[in-house]
Amino acid sequence: MDYSGEPHGLFFMIDNKSFYASVECVARGLDPLKAALIVMSETKNTGRGLVLAASPTAKREFGISNVDRAYEVPSDPRLMVVPPRMNLYIKKNLAINNIFREFVADAQCVPYSIDESILDMTHSWRLFGRTPDEVARLIQRTVYQRLGLYVTVGIGENPVQAKLALDLLAKHSPNLRGTLTYQSFADHIWPINDLTKIWSIGQRTANHLYRLGIHSMGDLAKTNPYWLGSQMGIIGKQLYALSWGIDRSMLDAVHPPRERSWSNSQVLPRDYNTREEIEVVIREIGQQVTSRMRHHHEAAGEVGLWVGFSGYVDKSGFTHHHRIPPTDDSREIVRELLLMFEQSWQGETVRNIAVSLGRLSHSAGQQLSLFKPVKRQVKQHQFDQLVDQLRDKFGPTAVFYGNSLKKGGTMLERAGLVGGHNGGNSFE
């Protein structure tokens, strides 16, 4: 492969090691690498509790992994179990990214998730050290000295190399740093035959590649890219570029979405089997998403519903979209959602529900229907606006629909959550 025409920059992909667990260790005066601590979500929210994060020692000595259930966690006095404090983790994430911005311009520091960020160090790294590895070590030391947290750094000539260096090299290195370049990429990456270890390759994509006779990253790199594109479309060409460590993306490039939408999804706290309980949650999510849309003075011309079944059901679920006359009336939108559910649900056990509103247009005024009394339509519109104003001023539970008090309702319980989990307080 001739890499002379490819961008040759310097990128750091930085991960906060066992982030939630590490933050909780530091808050208790413990060493994040030595303490045995796990962050466990509340039973009310996840049915039986879920491990959100485990310290390295908890993983090594007790065999605990993230997303283990409460009943899978051994009962041992040496193991500390604490509830999540999402507000504290957000506060620490902001503090860490502020440290990163001391090494790069704001536009070159992009948070990838709550515990990962990518830095374009191409134009600034020479200000802080003689080699990229020396600069990465300085960033690690700065974060530890100020916050007591350990970070892992993947170094590459483009973002995808930095990400793979982080996942495959740095996380297994004693100094928590790893480097990939165009020249070293094949030696480190091509021997990998568990394709799901590679960023962006999930089990379904891996199975597709296996069916095509591709069993390693080396096989992928040696496949004809045009044939791969004919079999997998644009994804096939992207995977071929990935196998050679090629990535031409620019961190500061703005890519506006072709079409905006509003959506919300929810993993139910338990299996839902009755129609009434499922419809309660559909109503709640529909009303919540519509309220968010109204805040931006928009109306939806399309309503989408996704219902995911429990793991032991043969089918995964169903998805439907209906075109509707543009509206911001939650009653109309909920009515469409319930109609889609009624037409497709056949008694399966439900565990996931998602609602989306698309084909958005500016809502400059109220669109009246010729088939309904005008006064009723005006009053309903004024009522929705009043509810929105009360919630803005006094919180989401200040005013709520009576259906949320029914069995299966989740809105009241989830109102105080952050990212689906307990927000706690941000004080250490």
Residue pairs with C-beta under 8 A, 6 or more apart in sequence:
1 182
1 244
1 246
3 182
3 246
6 158
6 182
6 246
6 248
7 157
7 158
7 248
8 157
8 182
9 120
9 121
9 122
9 157
9 158
10 120
10 121
10 122
10 125
10 132
10 155
10 156
10 157
11 118
11 119
11 120
11 121
11 122
11 155
11 156
11 157
11 158
11 159
11 161
11 162
12 118
12 119
12 121
12 132
12 136
12 139
12 153
12 154
12 155
12 162
13 112
13 116
13 117
13 118
13 153
13 154
13 156
13 159
13 162
13 163
13 165
13 166
14 100
14 116
14 117
14 118
14 119
14 139
14 151
14 152
14 153
14 154
14 166
15 115
15 116
15 151
15 152
15 153
15 154
15 166
15 170
15 171
16 22
16 92
16 93
16 96
16 115
16 116
16 149
16 150
16 151
17 32
17 33
17 56
17 149
17 150
17 151
17 152
17 176
18 32
18 53
18 54
18 55
18 56
18 59
19 53
19 89
19 92
19 93
19 114
19 115
19 149
20 39
20 52
20 53
20 84
20 89
20 115
21 32
21 37
21 38
21 39
21 53
21 54
21 55
21 58
22 32
22 55
22 149
22 150
23 85
23 88
23 89
23 92
23 149
24 37
24 39
24 82
24 85
25 31
25 32
25 35
25 37
25 55
26 32
26 147
26 148
26 149
26 428
27 88
27 428
28 35
28 37
28 80
30 37
32 55
32 56
32 148
32 149
32 150
33 55
33 56
33 57
33 150
34 57
35 55
35 57
35 80
36 55
36 57
36 58
36 61
36 62
36 78
36 79
36 80
37 54
37 55
37 57
37 58
37 79
37 80
37 81
37 82
38 51
38 53
38 54
38 55
38 58
38 64
38 73
38 79
38 80
38 81
38 82
39 51
39 52
39 53
39 54
39 82
39 83
39 84
40 49
40 50
40 51
40 52
40 70
40 73
40 81
40 82
40 83
40 84
41 49
41 50
41 51
41 52
41 83
41 84
41 421
41 422
42 49
42 83
42 84
42 421
42 422
43 49
43 70
44 269
44 413
45 269
45 413
45 414
45 417
45 420
45 421
45 422
46 267
46 269
47 269
47 270
48 69
48 70
48 71
49 69
49 70
50 67
50 68
50 69
50 70
51 64
51 65
51 66
51 67
51 68
51 69
51 70
51 73
52 66
52 84
52 421
53 66
54 64
54 65
54 66
54 68
58 64
58 79
59 65
61 78
62 73
62 74
62 76
62 79
63 74
64 72
64 73
64 74
73 79
73 81
83 422
83 424
84 421
84 422
84 424
85 422
85 423
85 424
85 425
85 426
86 417
86 418
86 419
86 421
86 422
86 423
86 424
87 418
87 423
87 424
87 425
87 426
88 424
88 425
88 426
88 427
88 428
89 114
90 114
90 418
90 426
91 426
92 147
92 149
93 111
93 114
93 115
95 146
95 147
96 117
96 143
96 147
96 149
96 151
97 109
97 111
97 117
99 139
99 142
99 143
99 146
99 147
100 109
100 117
100 119
100 139
101 109
102 142
103 119
103 121
103 124
103 125
103 128
103 135
103 139
104 119
104 120
104 121
104 124
105 124
107 251
107 252
108 119
108 120
108 121
108 123
108 124
108 251
108 252
109 117
109 118
109 119
110 117
110 118
110 119
110 251
111 117
112 118
114 419
116 166
118 159
118 162
118 163
118 251
120 251
120 252
121 132
121 135
125 132
125 135
128 134
128 135
128 138
129 135
129 137
129 138
132 155
132 179
133 155
133 177
133 179
136 153
136 155
136 177
137 175
137 177
139 151
139 153
140 150
140 151
140 153
140 176
140 177
143 149
143 150
143 151
144 150
144 151
150 176
151 176
152 166
152 170
152 171
152 176
152 177
153 166
153 170
153 176
153 177
153 178
154 161
154 162
154 163
154 164
154 165
154 166
154 167
154 169
154 170
154 177
154 178
154 179
154 180
155 162
155 165
155 177
155 178
155 179
155 180
156 162
156 163
156 164
156 165
156 179
156 180
156 181
156 245
157 180
157 181
157 182
157 245
158 245
158 246
158 247
158 248
158 249
159 247
159 249
159 251
160 199
160 242
160 245
160 246
160 247
161 180
161 181
161 182
161 185
161 245
161 247
162 180
163 199
164 180
164 189
164 198
164 199
164 245
165 178
165 179
165 180
166 178
167 197
167 199
168 178
168 188
168 189
168 192
168 197
169 178
169 179
169 180
169 188
170 176
170 177
170 178
171 178
172 178
180 188
180 189
180 245
182 245
185 244
185 245
186 218
186 221
189 198
189 217
189 243
189 245
190 216
190 217
190 218
190 221
190 243
191 216
191 217
191 218
192 198
192 216
192 217
193 215
193 216
193 217
195 201
195 205
195 206
195 209
195 210
195 214
195 216
195 217
195 220
196 202
196 203
196 206
198 217
198 242
200 238
200 239
200 242
201 209
201 239
205 235
205 239
208 232
209 215
209 220
209 239
212 223
212 228
212 231
212 232
213 219
214 220
214 223
217 243
218 243
220 228
220 239
220 240
220 242
220 243
221 240
221 243
221 244
223 240
225 236
225 237
225 240
228 236
228 237
228 239
228 240
229 236
229 237
229 240
230 236
232 239
241 247
259 358
259 359
259 360
260 358
260 360
261 356
261 357
261 358
261 360
262 289
262 292
262 293
262 298
262 300
262 356
262 357
262 358
262 360
263 289
263 304
263 354
263 355
263 356
263 357
264 285
264 288
264 289
264 292
264 354
264 355
265 285
265 306
265 352
265 353
265 354
265 355
266 281
266 285
266 352
266 353
266 354
266 410
266 414
267 351
267 352
267 420
268 281
268 350
268 351
268 352
268 353
268 410
269 410
269 413
271 310
271 349
271 350
271 351
272 278
272 281
272 349
272 350
272 351
272 408
273 347
273 349
273 350
274 408
275 345
276 406
276 407
276 408
277 406
277 407
277 408
278 307
278 341
278 345
278 350
278 353
278 408
279 338
279 341
280 403
280 404
280 406
280 407
280 408
280 409
281 353
281 408
281 409
281 410
282 305
282 334
282 337
282 338
282 341
282 353
282 355
283 334
283 337
283 338
283 401
283 403
284 401
284 403
284 404
284 409
284 410
284 411
285 353
285 354
285 355
286 330
286 333
286 334
286 337
286 355
287 330
287 334
287 401
288 411
289 333
289 355
289 356
289 357
290 300
290 328
290 329
290 330
290 333
290 334
290 357
291 330
291 384
291 387
291 388
291 391
293 299
293 300
293 328
293 357
293 360
294 328
294 363
294 384
294 385
294 388
295 388
297 362
297 363
297 364
298 328
298 360
298 361
298 362
298 363
299 326
299 327
299 328
299 360
299 361
299 362
299 363
299 367
300 324
300 326
300 327
300 328
300 333
300 357
300 358
300 359
300 360
301 323
301 324
301 325
301 326
301 358
301 359
301 360
301 361
302 321
302 322
302 323
302 324
302 357
302 358
302 359
303 321
303 322
303 324
303 333
303 336
303 337
303 340
303 355
303 356
303 357
303 358
304 319
304 320
304 321
304 322
304 354
304 355
304 356
304 357
304 358
305 319
305 320
305 321
305 337
305 340
305 341
305 353
305 354
305 355
305 356
306 317
306 318
306 319
306 352
306 353
306 354
306 355
306 356
307 317
307 318
307 319
307 341
307 344
307 345
307 350
307 352
307 353
307 354
308 316
308 317
308 350
308 351
308 352
308 353
308 354
309 315
309 316
309 317
309 348
309 349
309 350
309 351
310 348
310 349
310 350
310 351
311 351
312 349
313 348
313 349
315 348
317 348
317 350
317 352
318 344
318 345
320 340
320 343
320 344
321 356
321 358
322 336
322 339
322 340
323 359
324 332
324 333
324 336
325 367
326 359
326 361
326 363
326 367
327 333
327 367
328 363
328 384
329 380
329 381
329 384
330 384
331 380
333 357
337 355
366 377
366 378
366 381
368 374
368 377
368 378
369 377
387 399
390 398
390 399
391 398
391 399
395 415
396 411
396 415
397 411
397 412
397 415
400 411
400 412
403 409
404 411
404 412
405 412
414 420
416 422
416 423
417 423
